[in-house]
């Protein structure tokens, strides 16, 4: 699955509806954001997490 989103003036990015539905992301969902790859080929990985209790 593939989607595009722009970063807003405050540095935020929205995860498109089709992606959120596919992975079951809900409002308030905790996610982990990591940068992986080499300097020449970096990419961002977002993992759905359970909230800490």
N, C-alpha and C positions, 0 to 999 in steps of 0.2 A: 504494500500500500504506500502511496506517495501523496504528499500534500505540500503546499507552500504557505508561508506566513511571513509577514514583515515585522521587523523590530520597531517598536514605537519610539517616540522621542525620549521616553523615560527608561529605555533599555529593556522593555518587556516584550515578550512574544506570546501570542495566543496559539494554543494547540487546536487545530481545526476540528470541527464536529465529527467528521468521519473517523479521524484518528482516535479521538476520545471515546467514541462509541465502540470502536473495534477492540480497544484494550480495557474498556470499562472504567475509565477515569470519571470521577464524580467531583462536584464542587467541594473544595476543602481537602481533596485527596493529597496526601503527602507524596512527593516525587523526589527522586535523587537525580541530579544532573551532573554528568561527568564529561570531561574532554578526553578523547582517546586518539591514538594514531601518532604518526610522526609529524614533525613541524610542517612538512610539505603536504601532508594529507590528514589534517586533523578533522575530527567529526565529534558531534555532541550526541551523547546517549542519555535518554531519559528512562528511568526505571520507576515503575509504580511501587510504592512501599505502603506498608501498614503503619498507621500512626503509633507513636510510642505511648504507652499508657502510664 
